[in-house]
Amino acid sequence: MSIRRGAGAVALVAAVALATGGTATAATAATAAATTKATSATAAAANAATMNAAAVAAASVRPGAAATANAGPGVTHEENPRVPEGAVWTEAYFPSADRSGVELHADVLRPVGLSARAKTPVILAVGPYFGHAGQTGPEGWTQTGPSSRFADFTSGTDLFARGYTYVMVDLRGFGGSTGCLDWVGPGEQADVRAAIQWASRQPWSTGKVGMYGKSYDAVTGLVGNNLRLNALKAVVAQEPVWNMYNYLFSNEVPRPNVTGTPNAYNGIATIAPLPDDSDRYKANAAYETSHPECLADNLTNNNNPELNSPYWRARNLAAAAKGTTTPLFVTQGFIENNTKPEDMEEYLDNHRGVERGWLGQWEHVRGNETNGDGQLLQGRAGFFDEVMRFYDYYLKGIRPAVHDPAYAIEDSTGVWRAQPTWPLPTSASTESLPDGQYVDDGAASALAAPQDRQWDMEHYADPVPLAANKLAAGDTHSNFSWSTPVRSRLRITATPSVTFAASAPGNVMVRLWDVAPDGTSVMFDENVALIERAGRVAFDLKSTDWTLETGHQLGVQIGTIGSGSWRDTPSGNTITVTRARLGFEFQNPRFDVPTQGDRSPFLDTYLRQYTRTLTGVGPGTFRLGR
């Protein structure tokens, strides 16, 4: 059980006892795909025009393609190898909760051998990746069937043998659901509400629902928590986006995927159904053909860089989590090159319920995922076992025989520790930096995005930084400040923040460097902002968990945006920075409580990518952790 933190509070502690393939699709290609999809569903679309969604809202139907082989309801693995062993597959349709007329499609997998009214708890996944033909593109299936997106989860946990029903629901516009894509806005939030309510009210449901997902379908789990529904008893969310704005913009500076990601989801929404999908599924899948505005609107709706616009306020999941209490189990890579730890601390601070978390130094991977050498990519063993102890307790009331820490955290040295919550600072400070200036010329930021990049949330990754061995601290593109060498090991934790006064409009990047005595340095945190006008600038960096070794210094770089991770428009202005202050929270590693876990493999990849030799390092003007 997690001990709750106070937002911004400092805890003084002496000892602590805790998808698949697919390519980005241009708008024109998506429209063409929609036309192709419609060709295979013309007759079905005509039939669908007369369909009364309300009258068939909760109907459960036997998949047509394989139905002839089974006399009873549902399809088994023996009849269709796409159905997991030990499960029976049916499909269902029901309306979204916003009374918009959107019809949602679900694939339902029940334990084999149960009667239609035998009650089980339900594990629910809601997202864009559950289409029968493939997750982010056609996967070459010759027979329709339920998505294999989380087959590793259902098989690795023996989910059906343990007495759970598993339900996959297509968000509006995807798979067998109608409607226009909504980028986790009010429409998709209504879809999540409808899915939870539907799953909890079926005659075969105990009324207790848990949500599971990674990436986009982890985001829908956070939405589920925010909806405050009594039926939702637990959420497992791996590598989510905590505020949808941050995936496309950073403080009004667009990211490289600002157009590529909407295009990619248009492409996923227009994947053609399979020939043996039911007429109803095909008709729903062809929705974009009769509603071409869906694809066009999805490209323009999210182009506003203003964080406080009504569009983005409706998608700020971290702010909406205030006061929520659903038990959460989250994973997050601090050095993620896709769904980053931005607004994570705000979400967790606002959430008041039980929390479990694996946080560490990995990329966009699942808790159970391994590489070709069999190494766990998050470094810690037992993910599925821990997940099922979490579900069993909150959905079945089974008290676990094993004690799991509330938070298991891998820091930048690859060492794991247990904590009752995160962050758990032992001190905090705000440091004043010397004045300086830089030319906002966008130096080294012109990294052209590869044309074959996959831009959906499951696959996107920041461009690999430019190869360089040395970085001069005294060039015109940025200004550096240095701490004095730390006297003992010191961990920078939580979410650093920066404020300063700028003399002119333009762009700014702030980076934090771990600087060894010989100048070997690792960039471990960064963020950028648009300076709209001369005056005060304030923003957060990413959440971090980085340990400085004895004798190391912190380097603070303030300058033009020198990264391919953003699509800035350099102003050309010389910007003078005054009254700069950095806010930090620190943790003393001396109080760490070890827990099991190995060094995640991506940490060494990251170190290779972001290590430079800094020249001109000064003796330091401020002291950390005093």
Salt bridges, closest charged atoms under 4 A:
GLU79 OE2 - ARG62 NH2 3.87
GLU91 OE1 - HIS105 NE2 2.69
GLU91 OE1 - HIS132 NE2 3.95
ASP98 OD2 - ARG172 NH2 2.86
GLU103 OE2 - ARG280 NH2 2.80
ASP107 OD1 - HIS105 NE2 3.70
ASP107 OD1 - HIS132 NE2 3.00
ASP152 OD1 - ARG366 NH1 2.94
ASP170 OD2 - HIS105 ND1 2.88
ASP182 OD1 - ARG315 NH2 2.94
ASP191 OD1 - ARG172 NH2 2.87
ASP217 OD2 - ARG149 NE 2.65
ASP277 OD1 - HIS132 ND1 2.62
GLU288 OE1 - LYS37 NZ 3.40
GLU336 OE2 - HIS364 ND1 2.72
ASP349 OD1 - ARG5 NE 3.40
GLU355 OE2 - ARG4 NH1 2.69
GLU355 OE1 - ARG5 NH2 3.11
GLU355 OE2 - HIS351 ND1 2.92
GLU386 OE2 - ARG356 NH2 3.29
GLU386 OE1 - ARG380 NH2 3.74
ASP392 OD2 - ARG162 NH2 2.60
ASP404 OD2 - ARG356 NH2 3.04
ASP404 OD2 - ARG389 NE 2.79
ASP411 OD2 - ARG491 NH2 3.10
GLU431 OE1 - ARG626 NH1 3.20
ASP441 OD2 - HIS477 ND1 2.81
ASP456 OD2 - HIS459 ND1 2.96
GLU458 OE1 - ARG149 NH2 3.09
GLU458 OE2 - LYS214 NZ 3.04
ASP462 OD1 - ARG255 NH2 2.85
ASP462 OD2 - LYS340 NZ 2.85
ASP514 OD1 - HIS552 ND1 2.72
GLU526 OE1 - ARG511 NE 2.85
ASP545 OD1 - ARG417 NH2 2.88
ASP545 OD2 - ARG491 NE 3.70
GLU549 OE1 - ARG489 NE 2.94
ASP592 OD1 - ARG417 NE 3.93
ASP592 OD2 - ARG491 NH2 2.68
ASP604 OD1 - ARG599 NH2 2.89
